[in-house]
Each structure stands twice: as structure tokens, then as C-alpha cells.
Amino acid sequence: MARVLFINAGSEGHINPTIGVVQELISRGEEVVYFTIEAFRERLEKTGATVRTLDGQRFIKAFISGGRNYLLERINGLLHTAEIVIPSLLEQIEGEHFDYIIHDSMFGCGRLIAQILKLPAINSCTSFAQTKESFDKMLEQLSKNIPKEVLKNINDEYRRLTAMVKEKYTVEIQSPYEIFCNPAPVTIVYTTREFQPYGEAFDQTYKFVGPSISSRLKQESFDFTAIKGKRPIYISLGTVFNRAVDFYKLCFEAFADSNHTVVMSIGEQTPQFDLGEIPQNFIVKNYVPQTEVLKYTKLFITHGGMNSTNEGLYYGVPLIVIPQSADQPIIARQVANIGAGVTLQMQRLTANQLREAAGNVLNNPSFHKAVLQIRESIQKSGGYYKAVDEIFEFKSHNDI
């Protein structure tokens, strides 16, 4: 049995794929100490992990303090979180022994903590992976749009923050890639090489295990008799960008009085009474058990988060992707590239456009053929079982 330090302060999209991994690690005899924010404590304690928390409010405040307009500012924001996270974590684990660390790819302190503690490290990547070459190229392109004086100030702040880390923890940061992507000797990627853009560019240190679909350990009440045999359209904008009353009303306009049964998840922050009268063919819930609903679904209208997209493809459901932020435009393009769905833009979207797109995807056999092909590769990929196999292979190579 080994003792694992797992660090992941992220959102639902970063936490959920790790739940099955943690459960499987524990079932194989590992002891897992999981650092996250308080909101995820109960969910992770149900896996059997020991949960310790970081100050989520201070973490977000530090991250935002770096600036939000440019990627380089967000990298500085991640460096600001080091002042919040590292002292707290080191204090909480003082005197304890760990055999290896697993850190989230977009949690800016993961690689730093692995170096400070001198632990063998595994990177947990819940979005598309990036090589240093692709990241540097993207950063160079994006930096061209930054005014020179602003760019100078951002770079000066980056140098100040990296110097502070070096002085305080004797760890030298070589590039922004190390902060934003947290490279490690092994990276677990929760999608397939086939779905990953330029998947052939990644060497064997990247382990494409496919989506990690497991019980979310969250109690939901949903009447499945209402959709059995009806093959519904399922609509969800995920858990972060789901305060979209106008969009939900647009969906009513697009599909009310149609032959479609529609299940719509609106999130816990949107009161149903804000939507007005709900059409009879709609089932509207603040939260639904998504992976279970997808088993019955004929079309998934989604924001294009990596988890939701992978889950839709896993169950062979064609997609309409309406990206909101973050990596979702990239994911939407990849869905369109492989022919598994179409992408629409939220701005100026009309009910007629949404209705026509749904008809196109539902009635064009090419979408179903593409989805079935990617479904086969995803279902064979192994998910969290394969992830833990790779982790144990890593342990073997490192004599852990």
C-alpha cells in the first residue's frame, strides 16, 4: 500500500473524473489524502479518501488578482495562488509521508508542490492535453494582441512572482507552460487519442484513458418512467455557466408543441419560476443524473465541457455544442471536425436556428455514423480502471 497526495482545487469538471480514480486506487489498497475546496468534501469523503481543504475564496481572489483579459495574466493569477495554497498545504501535511503525488493539470501549484516535496508526480488532465510546443505557439499568437506597455507590465509581474517562488521554495520555474499545464513524467488524459486534437503528436508519457465515468455519489431524484421509450432531447449548460434564463426560454420556443420530449437541466442557481410557463413536453429540473439520462437520449444540446462531451460520445449521442467559455470552443470545433455534431454560437442564436440544427443532426445519418465510430473507441479506452493501471505501472517504474 502506498500513500497518495492528490491535489485538485478545481471545479466539477476537474473533480468528477477523479472520483472513479480515487475509488479504484482505494479499492486496490492505496491510501489517498485529497486536497480540494470545501464544496467537494462530502463527495470525496464518500470515496474513502481523507479530505483536507484549501480556502476556496482566497484561492479565487488570488487567481483573479492576476487579471482576466489575457492568458498571460491568468498564468500570473495561478502564480498568485501559490501564496495561498503552498503554505496551507505544507502546514497541514507537516511530518507526514507520501509516496507520490497526483495533481490537476490546471491547478497552478501542482508541479511546484511536487518539486518542493520531491515526490514522483502524475498529472491529471481533464481537458485536451497540450505539448510545450503547441502551448508556446498559442501563447506567442495570443501575446501579439496585447498592447506593448500592458505586455511589459504582465511580464515584469511574471518575473517578480517566479523569483519569489525561487527565493521562498528553491524551485525554479522554467516557463509559463509549467504553471499552466503542470507537466509531469506521466499525464493521465481523460479522453481518447482519437478525439484529442493532433493526438499523434503526444508521446507515450501521455496516457489517453478515455472518460472516467463513475457514480458521482450524489443523490438525485428523477422519474425515468417519464422518458423510457421516448428518446428525449437533453439540454444542459453544465454547472458553471448555466444561469441562462433567456436561452432556456429560447429552447421552449424551439421545441414546444413538437413531437420531442425534452429534458432540460437548468442548474441549482436558476429558480424554475423565472422561466414562466413550462411546455407540456418539457421536463425541467435543477439537476439530473446526466450519465443515466444520456442512456435514453437521441440528441444532447450542451455547452461543450469536456466531461459532458465525453459522456455524450460515450453513450453514442450526437451533439449540438453551444460553447460558453474556457476550452469549450476548442472542444466544439473538435466535435464538428469528427462529424459527431454541430456547433452554434449563443450570441444572436434564434429558436428557429436551434430547431433547424436539431432537425439536421437528428435526420442526417452521417452524424450517427460518426458518433458510433467515436463511441467504440471511447468505450474501449478503459476509463478510471485504465487510469489506475497506468498509475500502478508508474509506481512499478519508480519502485514505489
C-alpha positions as CSV (number, residue, x, y, z in Angstrom):
1,M,0.0,0.0,0.0
2,A,1.2,3.5,-0.9
3,R,0.2,6.9,0.4
4,V,-1.0,9.2,-2.3
5,L,-1.3,13.0,-2.1
6,F,-4.0,14.2,-4.5
7,I,-4.3,17.9,-5.2
8,N,-7.2,19.4,-7.1
9,A,-8.9,22.7,-6.2
10,G,-10.9,22.9,-9.4
11,S,-14.5,22.9,-10.5
12,E,-16.9,20.0,-11.1
13,G,-15.2,19.4,-14.4
14,H,-11.9,18.8,-12.8
15,I,-13.2,16.9,-9.7
16,N,-15.7,14.5,-11.3
17,P,-13.3,12.5,-13.5
18,T,-11.1,11.8,-10.5
19,I,-13.8,10.3,-8.3
20,G,-13.7,6.9,-10.1
21,V,-9.8,7.0,-10.0
22,V,-9.8,7.7,-6.2
23,Q,-12.3,4.9,-5.6
24,E,-10.3,2.4,-7.7
25,L,-7.0,3.4,-6.0
26,I,-8.5,2.8,-2.6
27,S,-10.0,-0.5,-3.7
28,R,-6.5,-1.6,-4.7
29,G,-5.1,-0.7,-1.3
30,E,-3.8,2.8,-1.7
31,E,-4.4,5.5,0.9
32,V,-5.5,8.8,-0.6
33,V,-5.2,12.2,1.0
34,Y,-7.2,14.6,-1.2
35,F,-6.7,18.4,-1.0
36,T,-9.6,20.4,-2.5
37,I,-12.1,23.1,-1.6
38,E,-14.9,22.6,1.0
39,A,-17.6,22.3,-1.6
40,F,-16.3,18.8,-2.7
41,R,-15.5,17.4,0.8
42,E,-18.6,15.2,1.2
43,R,-18.4,13.8,-2.4
44,L,-14.8,12.8,-2.0
45,E,-15.1,11.5,1.6
46,K,-17.6,9.0,0.2
47,T,-14.9,7.5,-1.9
48,G,-13.0,6.6,1.2
49,A,-10.3,9.3,0.8
50,T,-9.1,11.6,3.6
51,V,-10.2,15.1,2.6
52,R,-8.4,18.2,3.6
53,T,-9.4,21.6,2.4
54,L,-7.9,24.8,0.9
55,D,-9.5,28.2,1.3
56,G,-11.6,28.4,-1.9
57,Q,-12.5,32.1,-1.6
58,R,-8.9,33.2,-1.0
59,F,-7.8,30.9,-3.9
60,I,-10.2,32.5,-6.3
61,K,-9.4,36.0,-5.1
62,A,-5.7,35.4,-5.6
63,F,-6.3,33.9,-9.1
64,I,-8.4,36.8,-10.3
65,S,-5.9,39.3,-8.9
66,G,-3.6,38.4,-11.8
67,G,-6.0,39.7,-14.3
68,R,-8.6,38.1,-16.6
69,N,-8.1,39.7,-20.0
70,Y,-5.2,37.7,-21.3
71,L,-3.8,34.2,-20.9
72,L,-0.5,35.6,-19.5
73,E,-2.5,37.4,-16.8
74,R,-4.2,34.1,-15.9
75,I,-0.8,32.5,-15.6
76,N,0.2,35.2,-13.2
77,G,-3.0,34.6,-11.3
78,L,-2.1,31.0,-10.9
79,L,1.3,32.1,-9.5
80,H,-0.5,34.3,-7.0
81,T,-2.4,31.3,-5.7
82,A,0.9,29.8,-4.6
83,E,1.0,32.3,-1.7
84,I,-2.4,30.8,-0.6
85,V,-2.0,27.2,-1.3
86,I,1.5,26.1,-0.6
87,P,1.9,27.4,3.0
88,S,-1.5,25.9,3.9
89,L,-0.8,22.5,2.4
90,L,2.7,22.3,3.9
91,E,1.3,23.2,7.3
92,Q,-1.4,20.5,7.1
93,I,0.9,17.7,6.0
94,E,3.8,18.6,8.3
95,G,5.5,15.4,9.5
96,E,3.6,13.1,7.1
97,H,5.0,10.8,4.5
98,F,3.7,10.4,0.9
99,D,4.9,8.1,-1.8
100,Y,3.7,10.0,-4.8
101,I,1.5,12.9,-5.9
102,I,-1.3,13.3,-8.4
103,H,-2.1,16.9,-9.3
104,D,-4.6,18.5,-11.6
105,S,-3.1,19.9,-14.9
106,M,-4.7,23.4,-14.5
107,F,-4.1,23.7,-10.7
108,G,-1.1,26.1,-10.9
109,C,0.7,24.9,-7.8
110,G,0.7,21.2,-8.6
111,R,4.1,20.9,-10.2
112,L,5.6,23.3,-7.7
113,I,4.4,21.2,-4.7
114,A,5.7,18.0,-6.3
115,Q,9.1,19.7,-6.6
116,I,9.0,21.2,-3.1
117,L,8.2,17.8,-1.6
118,K,10.5,15.9,-4.1
119,L,7.7,13.4,-4.9
120,P,7.2,11.4,-8.1
121,A,4.4,13.1,-9.9
122,I,1.4,12.3,-12.1
123,N,-0.6,14.9,-14.0
124,S,-4.4,14.6,-14.1
125,C,-5.6,16.3,-17.3
126,T,-9.4,16.8,-17.6
127,S,-9.3,18.8,-20.8
128,F,-7.4,18.4,-24.0
129,A,-3.6,17.9,-23.4
130,Q,-1.0,20.3,-24.7
131,T,2.6,19.8,-25.6
132,K,5.0,22.6,-24.7
133,E,5.4,23.3,-28.4
134,S,1.7,23.8,-29.0
135,F,1.3,25.8,-25.8
136,D,4.2,28.1,-26.6
137,K,2.9,28.7,-30.1
138,M,-0.6,29.5,-28.8
139,L,0.9,31.9,-26.2
140,E,3.0,33.6,-28.8
141,Q,0.0,34.2,-31.0
142,L,-2.2,35.5,-28.2
143,S,0.6,37.8,-26.9
144,K,0.6,39.6,-30.3
145,N,-2.8,41.1,-29.3
146,I,-1.6,42.6,-26.1
147,P,-0.6,46.3,-26.1
148,K,3.2,46.7,-25.6
149,E,3.0,48.6,-22.3
150,V,0.5,46.1,-20.9
151,L,2.6,43.2,-22.0
152,K,5.7,44.7,-20.3
153,N,3.8,45.0,-17.0
154,I,2.5,41.4,-17.2
155,N,6.0,40.1,-18.0
156,D,7.5,42.1,-15.1
157,E,4.9,40.7,-12.8
158,Y,5.6,37.1,-14.0
159,R,9.4,37.6,-13.3
160,R,8.6,39.0,-9.9
161,L,6.4,36.1,-9.0
162,T,8.7,33.4,-10.3
163,A,11.6,35.0,-8.4
164,M,9.6,35.0,-5.2
165,V,8.9,31.2,-5.7
166,K,12.5,30.5,-6.3
167,E,13.6,32.5,-3.2
168,K,11.0,31.0,-0.9
169,Y,11.0,27.4,-2.0
170,T,14.2,27.0,-4.0
171,V,12.2,25.9,-7.0
172,E,13.0,27.4,-10.4
173,I,10.1,27.9,-12.9
174,Q,11.4,27.5,-16.5
175,S,8.4,28.5,-18.5
176,P,4.7,29.6,-18.3
177,Y,3.9,26.1,-19.6
178,E,5.0,24.7,-16.3
179,I,2.5,26.8,-14.5
180,F,-0.5,26.5,-16.8
181,C,-0.2,22.8,-17.8
182,N,1.8,21.3,-14.9
183,P,3.8,18.7,-16.9
184,A,4.8,15.5,-15.1
185,P,6.6,12.3,-16.1
186,V,3.1,10.8,-16.7
187,T,-0.1,12.6,-17.7
188,I,-3.4,10.9,-17.4
189,V,-5.7,12.4,-20.1
190,Y,-9.5,11.7,-19.7
191,T,-10.3,11.4,-23.4
192,T,-9.1,9.3,-26.3
193,R,-6.2,9.9,-28.6
194,E,-8.7,9.8,-31.5
195,F,-10.7,12.7,-30.0
196,Q,-7.6,14.7,-28.9
197,P,-6.6,17.3,-31.5
198,Y,-3.3,16.2,-33.1
199,G,-3.4,13.1,-30.9
200,E,-0.4,11.6,-32.8
201,A,1.8,14.5,-31.5
202,F,1.8,13.1,-28.0
203,D,4.4,10.6,-26.8
204,Q,3.8,7.6,-24.6
205,T,4.1,9.6,-21.4
206,Y,0.5,10.8,-22.2
207,K,-1.9,8.1,-21.2
208,F,-5.3,8.6,-23.0
209,V,-7.6,6.6,-20.8
210,G,-10.9,7.9,-22.1
211,P,-13.7,9.4,-19.9
212,S,-13.7,8.5,-16.3
213,I,-17.4,7.7,-15.8
214,S,-18.5,6.5,-12.4
215,S,-21.1,7.1,-9.8
216,R,-21.0,10.8,-8.8
217,L,-22.0,9.8,-5.2
218,K,-24.7,12.5,-5.3
219,Q,-28.4,11.7,-4.6
220,E,-30.8,12.7,-7.4
221,S,-34.5,12.0,-7.8
222,F,-35.6,11.6,-11.4
223,D,-38.6,9.7,-12.8
224,F,-37.2,7.6,-15.6
225,T,-40.6,6.3,-16.4
226,A,-41.3,9.7,-17.9
227,I,-38.7,9.2,-20.6
228,K,-38.4,5.5,-21.2
229,G,-39.4,4.7,-24.8
230,K,-39.5,8.4,-25.7
231,R,-35.8,9.1,-26.7
232,P,-35.7,12.7,-25.4
233,I,-33.6,15.6,-26.4
234,Y,-31.4,16.5,-23.4
235,I,-30.3,20.1,-22.8
236,S,-27.7,21.2,-20.2
237,L,-25.2,24.0,-19.9
238,G,-23.3,22.3,-17.1
239,T,-22.7,23.5,-13.6
240,V,-20.8,26.8,-14.1
241,F,-22.3,28.8,-17.0
242,N,-25.9,27.7,-16.5
243,R,-27.6,30.9,-15.4
244,A,-29.1,31.4,-18.9
245,V,-32.8,32.1,-18.5
246,D,-33.1,33.6,-22.0
247,F,-31.5,30.5,-23.5
248,Y,-33.9,28.2,-21.6
249,K,-36.9,30.2,-22.8
250,L,-35.5,30.1,-26.4
251,C,-35.4,26.3,-26.0
252,F,-39.1,26.4,-25.1
253,E,-39.8,28.4,-28.2
254,A,-37.8,26.0,-30.4
255,F,-39.3,22.7,-29.2
256,A,-42.6,23.5,-27.5
257,D,-45.5,21.6,-29.1
258,S,-43.1,19.5,-31.1
259,N,-43.0,15.7,-31.2
260,H,-39.9,15.7,-29.0
261,T,-39.8,15.0,-25.3
262,V,-37.2,17.4,-23.8
263,V,-35.3,17.0,-20.6
264,M,-33.6,20.3,-19.5
265,S,-31.2,20.7,-16.6
266,I,-31.0,24.4,-15.5
267,G,-28.6,24.2,-12.6
268,E,-29.2,25.0,-8.9
269,Q,-28.9,28.8,-9.3
270,T,-31.8,29.3,-11.6
271,P,-35.3,29.2,-10.0
272,Q,-37.8,27.4,-12.2
273,F,-40.4,30.2,-11.7
274,D,-38.0,32.5,-13.6
275,L,-38.8,30.5,-16.7
276,G,-42.5,31.2,-16.7
277,E,-44.9,28.5,-18.1
278,I,-43.1,25.2,-18.9
279,P,-44.3,23.5,-22.1
280,Q,-46.0,20.1,-21.5
281,N,-43.4,18.2,-23.5
282,F,-40.5,19.5,-21.3
283,I,-39.1,18.0,-18.1
284,V,-37.2,20.8,-16.3
285,K,-35.0,20.0,-13.3
286,N,-32.4,21.9,-11.4
287,Y,-30.2,18.8,-11.5
288,V,-30.5,15.5,-13.3
289,P,-28.3,12.3,-13.2
290,Q,-26.7,13.1,-16.6
291,T,-25.0,9.8,-17.4
292,E,-28.2,7.9,-16.7
293,V,-30.3,10.3,-18.8
294,L,-27.8,10.1,-21.7
295,K,-28.5,6.4,-22.0
296,Y,-32.0,7.3,-23.3
297,T,-31.1,10.5,-25.2
298,K,-31.2,11.0,-29.0
299,L,-29.7,14.5,-29.1
300,F,-27.6,16.3,-26.5
301,I,-27.5,20.1,-26.6
302,T,-24.5,21.0,-24.4
303,H,-22.1,23.8,-23.5
304,G,-19.2,21.5,-24.6
305,G,-17.5,21.0,-21.3
306,M,-15.0,18.1,-21.6
307,N,-16.9,15.8,-19.2
308,S,-20.3,16.4,-20.8
309,T,-18.9,16.0,-24.3
310,N,-17.1,12.8,-23.5
311,E,-20.2,11.4,-21.7
312,G,-22.4,12.2,-24.7
313,L,-20.0,10.5,-27.1
314,Y,-19.6,7.5,-24.7
315,Y,-23.3,6.8,-24.9
316,G,-23.4,7.4,-28.7
317,V,-25.4,10.6,-28.6
318,P,-24.9,13.2,-31.4
319,L,-24.3,16.8,-30.1
320,I,-25.2,20.4,-30.7
321,V,-22.4,22.3,-28.9
322,I,-23.0,25.9,-27.8
323,P,-19.7,26.9,-26.2
324,Q,-19.7,29.4,-23.3
325,S,-16.0,29.9,-22.2
326,A,-12.7,28.3,-21.4
327,D,-11.7,25.3,-23.6
328,Q,-15.3,24.8,-24.9
329,P,-14.8,26.5,-28.3
330,I,-11.9,24.1,-28.9
331,I,-14.0,21.1,-27.9
332,A,-16.9,22.3,-30.0
333,R,-14.6,22.5,-33.1
334,Q,-13.3,19.0,-32.5
335,V,-16.8,17.6,-32.2
336,A,-17.6,19.2,-35.6
337,N,-14.2,18.0,-37.0
338,I,-15.0,14.4,-36.3
339,G,-18.6,14.8,-37.6
340,A,-20.3,14.0,-34.3
341,G,-22.3,17.1,-34.2
342,V,-22.5,20.8,-35.0
343,T,-21.6,24.0,-33.1
344,L,-23.8,27.1,-32.6
345,Q,-23.0,30.4,-31.1
346,M,-25.0,31.7,-28.1
347,Q,-24.9,35.3,-29.4
348,R,-27.8,36.0,-31.7
349,L,-29.0,32.4,-31.6
350,T,-32.6,32.1,-32.6
351,A,-35.2,29.5,-31.8
352,N,-35.5,28.7,-35.5
353,Q,-31.7,28.2,-35.8
354,L,-31.8,25.8,-32.9
355,R,-34.8,23.9,-34.2
356,E,-33.2,23.6,-37.7
357,A,-29.9,22.4,-36.3
358,A,-31.6,19.8,-34.2
359,G,-33.5,18.5,-37.3
360,N,-30.3,18.4,-39.3
361,V,-28.4,16.4,-36.7
362,L,-31.3,14.0,-36.0
363,N,-32.1,13.3,-39.6
364,N,-28.6,13.2,-41.2
365,P,-27.2,9.6,-40.9
366,S,-23.6,10.9,-41.2
367,F,-23.8,12.3,-37.6
368,H,-25.0,9.0,-36.2
369,K,-22.3,7.1,-38.1
370,A,-19.5,9.4,-36.8
371,V,-20.8,9.2,-33.2
372,L,-20.9,5.4,-33.3
373,Q,-17.3,5.3,-34.5
374,I,-16.0,7.5,-31.7
375,R,-18.2,5.7,-29.2
376,E,-16.5,2.5,-29.9
377,S,-13.0,3.9,-29.3
378,I,-14.2,5.7,-26.2
379,Q,-15.9,2.6,-24.7
380,K,-12.8,0.5,-25.3
381,S,-10.4,3.1,-23.7
382,G,-10.7,1.8,-20.1
383,G,-11.7,5.0,-18.1
384,Y,-10.7,5.1,-14.5
385,Y,-9.7,1.4,-14.4
386,K,-7.1,2.1,-17.2
387,A,-6.0,5.3,-15.3
388,V,-5.2,3.3,-12.2
389,D,-3.5,0.6,-14.3
390,E,-1.2,3.4,-15.6
391,I,-0.7,4.8,-12.1
392,F,0.4,1.3,-10.9
393,E,2.7,1.0,-13.9
394,F,4.2,4.3,-12.9
395,K,4.7,3.1,-9.4
396,S,6.4,0.0,-10.6
397,H,8.9,2.0,-12.7
398,N,9.6,4.2,-9.7
399,D,9.9,1.3,-7.2
400,I,7.1,2.7,-5.1
